[in-house]
Amino acid sequence: MTEQTLERPTLFARPLPILVFIIIAVVLDQIVKIVVDHTLPLQEPVQLIPMLALYRTYNLGVAFSMLSGMDGWFIVGMRLIIVAFVIWLWHRTGKQRTFAHLGYALIIAGALGNLIDRFLYGHVIDYILFHTETWSFAVFNLADSFITIGAGCVILDELIQPKNADR
């Protein structure tokens, strides 16, 4: 086997597959948000199981309503910088780093999904609520889940990859 054969890039290390994946994820996120926005009552829980409800609300900030007092264009600019930074990380990460590339794709898709909301509506549509009688987690959406799972994939990749000088 040649070294070139050994260095075959993982699926999401290639531009076309990652682009297709991101587009599918963003479209799915937007479809779910449109359905939620047209069918769920505003700020009224729709209980699914004892600790999980659908709860449509509008987030003016970033994840978990942080920075909700900031100017909307500041938040848009910050998201664009994050997407650009993650694309840069994706580009410079070794071609064999499967979980890192998957994580970058998920982070980009989630950031773009929420960015589209910000452009279309001036806020992000959130709708998933974990809660108990005395506690509740911040309301979030599929795009937020993509970002969280993506970050977890990048961390997992860092933990399981052998410590090589060439990564």
C-alpha positions, 0 to 999 in steps of 0.5 A: 500500500502506498502512503496515499492510500493510507491517507484516504480522507474520511467522509466529512474531510471532503468538501462535497459530502460535508456540504451536502450534510450541512445543507440537509441538516439546515433544511431539516432544522428549518422545516422543524422550526416552521412546523413548530412556529405554525402549530405549537402555542406560544409559551405553553407547554405541550407535555410529551413525557413526564420530563419532556415538553414542547414549548415554543419560545423566541430566543433573542440571544445565543445558546440558552438566551445568553447575550439576549441584551446584545444588538442583533447584528453583534450576534449575527457577526459573532455567529459568522465569525464562529462559522468561519473559524470552524471552517478554518479548523475543518480545513486544517484538521487531519483527513483521518479525524472522523469525529472532528470532521463530523463535529465541525459539520454539526457545529456549522449546520447548527450555527447556520440554522440559528443564523437563518432564524435571526435573519428571517425572524429577528430571533431564534425559535426554540421548542424543546424543554426538559424539566421537573416540577422544581427545575427546568433546563433552557429551551433549545432547538435542533440546531442547538443540539447539532452544536452541542453534539458537534462539540462533543464529537470534537472533544471525543476525537481529541480524546481517542486520537493518538497523540501524533505530531502530524494531525 
